[in-house]
Amino acid sequence: MMVESDTSTEIETADTAVVEPVIKPHLILALDYGVKKMGMALGNTITETARAFDILAMNNGQPDWDNLLGIIKVWGVTKVVVGLPLNMDGSSSMLSKRAHKFARRLAHRVMEQHLPVVVSLCDERLTSVAAREIAWDNGWIKHERDPIDDISACILMSTYFADPSSSIAIDAIKAD
């Protein structure tokens, strides 16, 4: 007899029962928030790797909500990490306030859709600088103005995987 749960699999033989942990992979969506465009990367909790996914057009900081929620549903995303663009001294900027507001709206919309998704914020300082350097060095971009937002989202995801406790769930953050 075999019994599966979220945390273990029990296999019974004639004499003994062996319990093996079952690790459920989860997909995480990292969003490099911007007013004109938003980079996206998908991360896997088993391999702790990320891949560039897409760059969404934004309308003055607002995405096509149906498209974004559709991506979350179709891919089975369980966590969304929104980049928080703080100033170098750690203080809030106008863009970080907008990113925070976007994350709150996203959390509200996934709740309305009854999706089991946690939305959190994670410091994204210097991800764009690093992304541009990586993209340039690898020949992924040819011009200084070529988009690198999805690569920035990958770096954000790597930051999250390196220290998941550095992200803060949106419910735990007091509104500005």
CYANA upper distance limits for C-alpha pairs under 8 A (distance plus 0.5 A):
  1 MET  CA     11 ILE  CA      6.84
  1 MET  CA     12 GLU  CA      6.34
  1 MET  CA     13 THR  CA      8.45
  2 MET  CA      9 THR  CA      7.50
  2 MET  CA     10 GLU  CA      6.22
  2 MET  CA     11 ILE  CA      5.50
  2 MET  CA     12 GLU  CA      7.29
  3 VAL  CA      9 THR  CA      6.29
  3 VAL  CA     10 GLU  CA      5.92
  3 VAL  CA     11 ILE  CA      7.58
  4 GLU  CA      8 SER  CA      6.78
  4 GLU  CA      9 THR  CA      5.19
  4 GLU  CA     10 GLU  CA      7.27
  5 SER  CA      9 THR  CA      6.90
  5 SER  CA     22 VAL  CA      8.28
  6 ASP  CA     22 VAL  CA      7.16
  6 ASP  CA     23 ILE  CA      8.17
  6 ASP  CA     24 LYS  CA      7.58
  7 THR  CA     21 PRO  CA      6.31
  7 THR  CA     22 VAL  CA      5.96
  7 THR  CA     23 ILE  CA      7.46
  8 SER  CA     19 VAL  CA      6.90
  8 SER  CA     20 GLU  CA      6.00
  8 SER  CA     21 PRO  CA      4.61
  8 SER  CA     22 VAL  CA      5.34
  9 THR  CA     19 VAL  CA      6.15
  9 THR  CA     20 GLU  CA      5.67
  9 THR  CA     21 PRO  CA      6.56
  9 THR  CA     22 VAL  CA      6.73
 10 GLU  CA     17 ALA  CA      7.09
 10 GLU  CA     18 VAL  CA      6.27
 10 GLU  CA     19 VAL  CA      5.01
 10 GLU  CA     20 GLU  CA      6.90
 11 ILE  CA     17 ALA  CA      6.17
 11 ILE  CA     18 VAL  CA      5.81
 11 ILE  CA     19 VAL  CA      6.91
 12 GLU  CA     16 THR  CA      6.49
 12 GLU  CA     17 ALA  CA      4.78
 12 GLU  CA     18 VAL  CA      6.85
 13 THR  CA     17 ALA  CA      6.64
 23 ILE  CA     46 ILE  CA      8.35
 24 LYS  CA     46 ILE  CA      8.42
 25 PRO  CA     44 ASN  CA      7.20
 25 PRO  CA     45 THR  CA      6.17
 25 PRO  CA     46 ILE  CA      5.99
 26 HIS  CA     44 ASN  CA      6.43
 26 HIS  CA     45 THR  CA      5.91
 26 HIS  CA     46 ILE  CA      7.94
 26 HIS  CA     77 VAL  CA      7.45
 26 HIS  CA     78 THR  CA      6.80
 27 LEU  CA     42 LEU  CA      7.04
 27 LEU  CA     43 GLY  CA      6.07
 27 LEU  CA     44 ASN  CA      5.44
 27 LEU  CA     45 THR  CA      6.99
 27 LEU  CA     75 TRP  CA      8.04
 27 LEU  CA     76 GLY  CA      7.28
 27 LEU  CA     77 VAL  CA      5.36
 27 LEU  CA     78 THR  CA      6.52
 27 LEU  CA     79 LYS  CA      7.56
 28 ILE  CA     42 LEU  CA      6.19
 28 ILE  CA     43 GLY  CA      5.42
 28 ILE  CA     44 ASN  CA      6.89
 28 ILE  CA     45 THR  CA      7.95
 28 ILE  CA     77 VAL  CA      6.01
 28 ILE  CA     78 THR  CA      6.57
 28 ILE  CA     79 LYS  CA      5.35
 28 ILE  CA     80 VAL  CA      6.19
 28 ILE  CA     81 VAL  CA      7.75
 29 LEU  CA     40 MET  CA      7.30
 29 LEU  CA     41 ALA  CA      6.26
 29 LEU  CA     42 LEU  CA      5.27
 29 LEU  CA     43 GLY  CA      6.78
 29 LEU  CA     72 ILE  CA      8.31
 29 LEU  CA     77 VAL  CA      6.98
 29 LEU  CA     79 LYS  CA      6.86
 29 LEU  CA     80 VAL  CA      5.21
 29 LEU  CA     81 VAL  CA      6.67
 30 ALA  CA     39 GLY  CA      8.49
 30 ALA  CA     40 MET  CA      6.14
 30 ALA  CA     41 ALA  CA      5.64
 30 ALA  CA     42 LEU  CA      6.87
 30 ALA  CA     43 GLY  CA      7.98
 30 ALA  CA     80 VAL  CA      6.28
 30 ALA  CA     81 VAL  CA      5.19
 30 ALA  CA     82 VAL  CA      6.41
 30 ALA  CA     83 GLY  CA      7.90
 30 ALA  CA    153 ALA  CA      5.97
 30 ALA  CA    154 CYS  CA      7.62
 30 ALA  CA    156 LEU  CA      7.17
 30 ALA  CA    157 MET  CA      6.26
 31 LEU  CA     38 MET  CA      6.94
 31 LEU  CA     39 GLY  CA      6.13
 31 LEU  CA     40 MET  CA      5.34
 31 LEU  CA     41 ALA  CA      7.28
 31 LEU  CA     80 VAL  CA      7.82
 31 LEU  CA     81 VAL  CA      6.68
 31 LEU  CA     82 VAL  CA      5.32
 31 LEU  CA     83 GLY  CA      6.54
 31 LEU  CA    153 ALA  CA      6.10
 32 ASP  CA     38 MET  CA      5.84
 32 ASP  CA     39 GLY  CA      5.27
 32 ASP  CA     40 MET  CA      6.91
 32 ASP  CA     82 VAL  CA      6.90
 32 ASP  CA     83 GLY  CA      5.71
 32 ASP  CA    149 ASP  CA      6.80
 32 ASP  CA    150 ASP  CA      7.75
 32 ASP  CA    152 SER  CA      6.90
 32 ASP  CA    153 ALA  CA      5.50
 32 ASP  CA    156 LEU  CA      8.01
 33 TYR  CA     37 LYS  CA      7.67
 33 TYR  CA     38 MET  CA      5.27
 33 TYR  CA     39 GLY  CA      7.26
 33 TYR  CA     61 GLY  CA      8.43
 33 TYR  CA     82 VAL  CA      7.25
 33 TYR  CA     83 GLY  CA      6.66
 33 TYR  CA     84 LEU  CA      8.28
 33 TYR  CA     99 ALA  CA      6.66
 34 GLY  CA     38 MET  CA      5.65
 34 GLY  CA     58 MET  CA      7.89
 34 GLY  CA     61 GLY  CA      6.73
 34 GLY  CA     95 LEU  CA      8.20
 34 GLY  CA     99 ALA  CA      8.15
 35 VAL  CA     58 MET  CA      6.52
 35 VAL  CA     59 ASN  CA      7.48
 35 VAL  CA     60 ASN  CA      5.54
 35 VAL  CA     61 GLY  CA      4.38
 35 VAL  CA     62 GLN  CA      7.84
 36 LYS  CA     57 ALA  CA      6.68
 36 LYS  CA     58 MET  CA      5.25
 36 LYS  CA     59 ASN  CA      6.77
 36 LYS  CA     60 ASN  CA      6.58
 36 LYS  CA     61 GLY  CA      6.86
 37 LYS  CA     55 ILE  CA      7.00
 37 LYS  CA     56 LEU  CA      6.01
 37 LYS  CA     57 ALA  CA      5.02
 37 LYS  CA     58 MET  CA      5.27
 37 LYS  CA     61 GLY  CA      8.27
 37 LYS  CA    149 ASP  CA      8.22
 38 MET  CA     55 ILE  CA      6.00
 38 MET  CA     56 LEU  CA      5.63
 38 MET  CA     57 ALA  CA      7.03
 38 MET  CA     58 MET  CA      7.18
 38 MET  CA    149 ASP  CA      6.89
 38 MET  CA    150 ASP  CA      8.13
 39 GLY  CA     53 PHE  CA      8.33
 39 GLY  CA     54 ASP  CA      6.64
 39 GLY  CA     55 ILE  CA      4.94
 39 GLY  CA     56 LEU  CA      6.94
 39 GLY  CA    148 ILE  CA      8.14
 39 GLY  CA    149 ASP  CA      4.64
 39 GLY  CA    150 ASP  CA      4.45
 39 GLY  CA    151 ILE  CA      7.80
 39 GLY  CA    152 SER  CA      7.40
 39 GLY  CA    153 ALA  CA      6.12
 40 MET  CA     52 ALA  CA      6.84
 40 MET  CA     53 PHE  CA      5.81
 40 MET  CA     54 ASP  CA      5.67
 40 MET  CA     55 ILE  CA      6.39
 40 MET  CA     56 LEU  CA      8.09
 40 MET  CA    149 ASP  CA      7.79
 40 MET  CA    150 ASP  CA      5.44
 40 MET  CA    153 ALA  CA      5.95
 40 MET  CA    154 CYS  CA      8.12
 41 ALA  CA     50 ALA  CA      6.74
 41 ALA  CA     51 ARG  CA      5.92
 41 ALA  CA     52 ALA  CA      4.93
 41 ALA  CA     53 PHE  CA      5.20
 41 ALA  CA     54 ASP  CA      7.48
 41 ALA  CA    150 ASP  CA      6.46
 41 ALA  CA    151 ILE  CA      8.01
 41 ALA  CA    153 ALA  CA      5.76
 41 ALA  CA    154 CYS  CA      5.81
 41 ALA  CA    157 MET  CA      7.82
 42 LEU  CA     50 ALA  CA      5.89
 42 LEU  CA     51 ARG  CA      6.04
 42 LEU  CA     52 ALA  CA      7.15
 42 LEU  CA     53 PHE  CA      6.70
 42 LEU  CA    154 CYS  CA      8.14
 42 LEU  CA    157 MET  CA      8.48
 43 GLY  CA     48 GLU  CA      7.04
 43 GLY  CA     49 THR  CA      5.99
 43 GLY  CA     50 ALA  CA      4.58
 43 GLY  CA     51 ARG  CA      7.06
 43 GLY  CA    154 CYS  CA      8.46
 43 GLY  CA    157 MET  CA      7.11
 44 ASN  CA     48 GLU  CA      5.83
 44 ASN  CA     49 THR  CA      6.24
 44 ASN  CA     50 ALA  CA      7.04
 45 THR  CA     49 THR  CA      7.99
 48 GLU  CA    158 SER  CA      8.21
 48 GLU  CA    161 PHE  CA      6.63
 49 THR  CA    157 MET  CA      8.42
 49 THR  CA    158 SER  CA      7.63
 50 ALA  CA    154 CYS  CA      6.05
 50 ALA  CA    157 MET  CA      6.89
 50 ALA  CA    158 SER  CA      7.58
 51 ARG  CA    154 CYS  CA      6.59
 52 ALA  CA    150 ASP  CA      5.58
 52 ALA  CA    151 ILE  CA      6.26
 52 ALA  CA    153 ALA  CA      7.65
 52 ALA  CA    154 CYS  CA      6.45
 53 PHE  CA    150 ASP  CA      6.92
 54 ASP  CA    150 ASP  CA      6.44
 55 ILE  CA    149 ASP  CA      7.03
 55 ILE  CA    150 ASP  CA      6.36
 56 LEU  CA     63 PRO  CA      7.68
 57 ALA  CA     63 PRO  CA      7.19
 57 ALA  CA     64 ASP  CA      8.47
 58 MET  CA     62 GLN  CA      5.75
 58 MET  CA     63 PRO  CA      5.22
 58 MET  CA     64 ASP  CA      7.80
 59 ASN  CA     63 PRO  CA      6.72
 61 GLY  CA     98 ARG  CA      8.01
 61 GLY  CA    102 PHE  CA      8.25
 62 GLN  CA    102 PHE  CA      8.16
 63 PRO  CA     68 LEU  CA      7.64
 64 ASP  CA     68 LEU  CA      6.82
 65 TRP  CA     69 LEU  CA      6.46
 66 ASP  CA     70 GLY  CA      6.37
 67 ASN  CA     71 ILE  CA      6.73
 68 LEU  CA     72 ILE  CA      6.91
 69 LEU  CA     73 LYS  CA      6.69
 69 LEU  CA    110 VAL  CA      7.80
 70 GLY  CA     74 VAL  CA      6.44
 71 ILE  CA     75 TRP  CA      6.46
 72 ILE  CA     76 GLY  CA      6.42
 72 ILE  CA     77 VAL  CA      5.61
 73 LYS  CA     77 VAL  CA      7.16
 73 LYS  CA    115 LEU  CA      8.19
 77 VAL  CA    117 VAL  CA      7.38
 78 THR  CA    116 PRO  CA      6.72
 78 THR  CA    117 VAL  CA      5.03
 78 THR  CA    118 VAL  CA      6.94
 79 LYS  CA    117 VAL  CA      5.59
 79 LYS  CA    118 VAL  CA      5.18
 79 LYS  CA    119 VAL  CA      6.35
 79 LYS  CA    120 SER  CA      8.18
 80 VAL  CA    117 VAL  CA      7.59
 80 VAL  CA    118 VAL  CA      6.74
 80 VAL  CA    119 VAL  CA      5.29
 80 VAL  CA    120 SER  CA      6.80
 81 VAL  CA    119 VAL  CA      6.54
 81 VAL  CA    120 SER  CA      5.52
 81 VAL  CA    121 LEU  CA      6.11
 81 VAL  CA    122 CYS  CA      6.95
 81 VAL  CA    157 MET  CA      8.09
 81 VAL  CA    160 TYR  CA      8.46
 81 VAL  CA    167 SER  CA      8.07
 82 VAL  CA     99 ALA  CA      7.93
 82 VAL  CA    103 ALA  CA      7.03
 82 VAL  CA    119 VAL  CA      7.85
 82 VAL  CA    120 SER  CA      6.61
 82 VAL  CA    121 LEU  CA      5.34
 82 VAL  CA    122 CYS  CA      6.70
 83 GLY  CA     99 ALA  CA      7.83
 83 GLY  CA    121 LEU  CA      6.33
 83 GLY  CA    122 CYS  CA      5.65
 83 GLY  CA    123 ASP  CA      6.37
 83 GLY  CA    124 GLU  CA      5.61
 83 GLY  CA    153 ALA  CA      8.29
 83 GLY  CA    156 LEU  CA      7.23
 84 LEU  CA     96 SER  CA      5.92
 84 LEU  CA     99 ALA  CA      6.66
 84 LEU  CA    100 HIS  CA      7.55
 84 LEU  CA    121 LEU  CA      6.44
 84 LEU  CA    122 CYS  CA      6.06
 84 LEU  CA    123 ASP  CA      5.34
 84 LEU  CA    124 GLU  CA      5.94
 84 LEU  CA    125 ARG  CA      8.18
 85 PRO  CA     92 SER  CA      8.30
 85 PRO  CA     93 SER  CA      7.79
 85 PRO  CA     95 LEU  CA      7.07
 85 PRO  CA     96 SER  CA      5.45
 85 PRO  CA     99 ALA  CA      8.11
 85 PRO  CA    123 ASP  CA      6.88
 85 PRO  CA    124 GLU  CA      5.88
 85 PRO  CA    125 ARG  CA      6.24
 86 LEU  CA     90 GLY  CA      6.01
 86 LEU  CA     91 SER  CA      6.33
 86 LEU  CA     92 SER  CA      5.69
 86 LEU  CA     93 SER  CA      6.42
 86 LEU  CA     96 SER  CA      6.30
 86 LEU  CA    123 ASP  CA      7.27
 86 LEU  CA    124 GLU  CA      7.72
 86 LEU  CA    125 ARG  CA      6.65
 87 ASN  CA     91 SER  CA      5.82
 87 ASN  CA     92 SER  CA      6.63
 87 ASN  CA     93 SER  CA      6.57
 87 ASN  CA    125 ARG  CA      7.81
 88 MET  CA    125 ARG  CA      7.41
 92 SER  CA     96 SER  CA      6.21
 92 SER  CA     97 LYS  CA      7.18
 93 SER  CA     97 LYS  CA      6.85
 94 MET  CA     98 ARG  CA      6.95
 95 LEU  CA     99 ALA  CA      6.62
 96 SER  CA    100 HIS  CA      6.57
 97 LYS  CA    101 LYS  CA      6.73
 97 LYS  CA    176 ASP  CA      8.19
 98 ARG  CA    102 PHE  CA      6.58
 99 ALA  CA    103 ALA  CA      6.64
100 HIS  CA    104 ARG  CA      6.81
100 HIS  CA    121 LEU  CA      7.97
101 LYS  CA    105 ARG  CA      6.76
102 PHE  CA    106 LEU  CA      6.61
103 ALA  CA    107 ALA  CA      6.59
103 ALA  CA    119 VAL  CA      7.25
103 ALA  CA    120 SER  CA      7.75
103 ALA  CA    121 LEU  CA      7.84
103 ALA  CA    170 ILE  CA      7.42
104 ARG  CA    108 HIS  CA      6.71
104 ARG  CA    170 ILE  CA      6.85
105 ARG  CA    109 ARG  CA      6.66
106 LEU  CA    110 VAL  CA      6.69
106 LEU  CA    119 VAL  CA      7.87
107 ALA  CA    111 MET  CA      6.67
107 ALA  CA    117 VAL  CA      8.44
107 ALA  CA    118 VAL  CA      7.77
107 ALA  CA    119 VAL  CA      6.14
107 ALA  CA    170 ILE  CA      7.67
108 HIS  CA    112 GLU  CA      6.72
109 ARG  CA    113 GLN  CA      6.79
110 VAL  CA    114 HIS  CA      6.70
110 VAL  CA    115 LEU  CA      5.80
110 VAL  CA    116 PRO  CA      8.18
110 VAL  CA    117 VAL  CA      7.18
111 MET  CA    115 LEU  CA      6.49
111 MET  CA    116 PRO  CA      8.22
111 MET  CA    117 VAL  CA      8.38
118 VAL  CA    169 ALA  CA      7.34
118 VAL  CA    170 ILE  CA      8.46
119 VAL  CA    169 ALA  CA      6.31
119 VAL  CA    170 ILE  CA      6.29
120 SER  CA    167 SER  CA      6.48
120 SER  CA    168 ILE  CA      5.66
120 SER  CA    169 ALA  CA      4.48
120 SER  CA    170 ILE  CA      5.47
121 LEU  CA    167 SER  CA      5.88
121 LEU  CA    168 ILE  CA      5.87
121 LEU  CA    169 ALA  CA      6.97
121 LEU  CA    170 ILE  CA      7.18
122 CYS  CA    156 LEU  CA      8.12
122 CYS  CA    160 TYR  CA      7.58
122 CYS  CA    166 SER  CA      6.93
122 CYS  CA    167 SER  CA      4.99
122 CYS  CA    168 ILE  CA      7.17
123 ASP  CA    156 LEU  CA      8.45
123 ASP  CA    166 SER  CA      8.25
123 ASP  CA    167 SER  CA      7.98
124 GLU  CA    156 LEU  CA      6.50
126 LEU  CA    130 ALA  CA      6.72
127 THR  CA    131 ALA  CA      6.42
127 THR  CA    152 SER  CA      5.69
127 THR  CA    153 ALA  CA      8.29
127 THR  CA    155 ILE  CA      6.54
127 THR  CA    156 LEU  CA      7.09
128 SER  CA    132 ARG  CA      6.55
128 SER  CA    148 ILE  CA      7.75
128 SER  CA    149 ASP  CA      7.64
128 SER  CA    152 SER  CA      5.77
129 VAL  CA    133 GLU  CA      6.85
130 ALA  CA    134 ILE  CA      6.65
130 ALA  CA    152 SER  CA      8.02
130 ALA  CA    155 ILE  CA      8.39
131 ALA  CA    135 ALA  CA      6.46
131 ALA  CA    148 ILE  CA      6.76
131 ALA  CA    149 ASP  CA      8.32
131 ALA  CA    151 ILE  CA      6.00
131 ALA  CA    152 SER  CA      5.63
131 ALA  CA    155 ILE  CA      7.64
132 ARG  CA    136 TRP  CA      6.45
132 ARG  CA    148 ILE  CA      6.72
133 GLU  CA    137 ASP  CA      6.53
134 ILE  CA    138 ASN  CA      6.63
135 ALA  CA    139 GLY  CA      6.55
135 ALA  CA    140 TRP  CA      5.38
135 ALA  CA    141 ILE  CA      6.25
135 ALA  CA    148 ILE  CA      7.77
135 ALA  CA    151 ILE  CA      8.23
136 TRP  CA    140 TRP  CA      6.63
136 TRP  CA    141 ILE  CA      6.07
136 TRP  CA    142 LYS  CA      7.61
141 ILE  CA    146 ASP  CA      6.46
141 ILE  CA    147 PRO  CA      8.43
142 LYS  CA    146 ASP  CA      7.55
148 ILE  CA    152 SER  CA      6.77
149 ASP  CA    153 ALA  CA      6.76
150 ASP  CA    154 CYS  CA      6.95
151 ILE  CA    155 ILE  CA      6.94
152 SER  CA    156 LEU  CA      6.69
153 ALA  CA    157 MET  CA      6.67
154 CYS  CA    158 SER  CA      6.76
155 ILE  CA    159 THR  CA      6.71
156 LEU  CA    160 TYR  CA      6.80
157 MET  CA    161 PHE  CA      6.69
158 SER  CA    162 ALA  CA      6.58
159 THR  CA    163 ASP  CA      6.96
159 THR  CA    164 PRO  CA      8.47
160 TYR  CA    164 PRO  CA      5.40
160 TYR  CA    165 SER  CA      8.41
160 TYR  CA    166 SER  CA      7.37
160 TYR  CA    167 SER  CA      7.30
163 ASP  CA    167 SER  CA      8.46
168 ILE  CA    172 ALA  CA      7.27
168 ILE  CA    173 ILE  CA      7.69
169 ALA  CA    173 ILE  CA      7.45
